[in-house]
């Protein structure tokens, strides 16, 4: 056990709504969110701007009052409590350190405000700063630190009180690309070491994949999917999630199911090869559906099997290449390592990794192969 | 369309030299991206090309004709900015037609219509022509702004980070779109960005700029495979490049910060200076729980952070004060705290520790 001492809380959101009135228009920012964040878990709320993720976080923090529904912390209904009474720490995108105070003074500030004894304060401040690797900066002023170090000072200041839970709103988005990448890894390590219950808001799917124990994908005020990163990546609930996660997102092709075959132009896929889903598929009607497959699960065929396509564009991205291809009526993207040589105009045959094929309802956009699975959005 | 040539061009402001004696050429119909961090002098270079700034020294040529003294309005360039401005009370059609209706151009009405529709089709906004620009999404607005530059058929297109205000998904879509548009039009594109993925995905050639000076000019493959300097190599790496200092001691090489040996398999070791910088790309690093004999270090490293990012994974490795990152497709079967041995499968770059130029 480290200095943290295992303080944490579970957070339960029950049918949470937020309705605004703006210029005479009614805006439903959050529409009935149910979510249970476990003790010590790191949950990421992920979605595009306007999905309601920040509003949800602000309601948990007590900065925004829900229109309906309740927030429970450790089983206690805190909906009517102020932000201060909830004993939760937050860190925002802009870290707002006190510029006239040293790093040390910034970190000790919340403890001084609580009226703790000097000895306890200095011990605690050193512990937290050592932990985040910023003790060497203690006598510097924030403006003399790079942006990643400044954000770490903000994090130290937020957790020095040992709050029950930790809320972060896009904490990395003001950092430049390189600093963002290593600060992200450090945040992940920090959470592993102190295990404080954390809710983290971002629009960056890579951040969500990296940090989350579970990802909550949101769109227009509603939860689309809750799941472990790998699960959300491999088995998205619907087209929105499939496209939003991944860069580039999943490919979608209109196919026709005809008996045992999915037909995509001159490519015929035997559904019996989708072993895991055989039972669902055998009960499925014939007709049009949307086949989804991620760019890395498409390979070049070295036989006459597969789908005949023409290479349209090649984007060399260093580590890998993203290759755009054209079928007769549709187009898609595949991903190869940098050493594979393809150029625009090449005619090739491609194959899908059958196990990785996903099928979606063309009307509702929902994943047809997930029908048998229990929805993880639990309401207690 | 035109070619552009810079010859020893310098632009100074009161306290800084923004552009410091740069020379490069952009050929007819080429898509060239200038890549560099904030403050490198990229936007200044574009503004010099447009004639918004005048060089303090050096010469800028369009098609071998010096244009230093040519008024911006007469250079016939189109400039697309990060913050595009559309006329809010006009339809998409009128926004696109506006540059053609200017009095100097004298394009007749039928031709205006033809050009507007052709460009709208190219940008996939032909179904939006009658819509007001305030009712467009961010991506649609950026397309209209691009369209307004395209209708004019200028000699060159200058683009200053036009995608950076779009969200990630849209940016991805638009960079493919821009490359496709360029393939179709074959006009001269001069594009500026700080995002190396954007540069790599679109450029025929990339000019890497840093502190007003050119670090390297080359195709995306050349920039990636044969970086001219440590700056270039680190700028185009995600996650950050693995970099550490090494010094010679007798016949051995030691990692300066650790005083531990490193094995570098370069044949011509005697030609190396006493101190140099080693860089290994994250995807060229390998680790294994057993010693195979091809390790580059004599110590194992600890798995510090594991990030499964979907398509690939990033593993952070730690030994004392040395932190390295490894990137691979798929997910290795390891746990935080495991001890692993490190080898390299790919180029190990060596750089001069003083000026950062590549030695090997």
Interface residues (C-beta under 8 A of the other chain):
Chain A: X48 X49 X176 X177 X178 X181 X182 X184 X185 X186 X188 X189 X192 X203 X204 X205 X206 X209 X210 X229 X230 X233 X243 X244 X245 X246 X247 X248 X249 X294 X296 X312 X313 X315 X316 X317 X318 X319 X322 X324 X335 X337 X338 X344
Chain B: X37 X167 X168 X169 X172 X175 X176 X179 X180 X183 X195 X196 X197 X200 X201 X202 X220 X221 X224 X234 X236 X237 X238 X239 X240 X281 X283 X304 X305 X307 X308 X309 X310 X311 X312 X314 X316 X325 X327 X329 X336
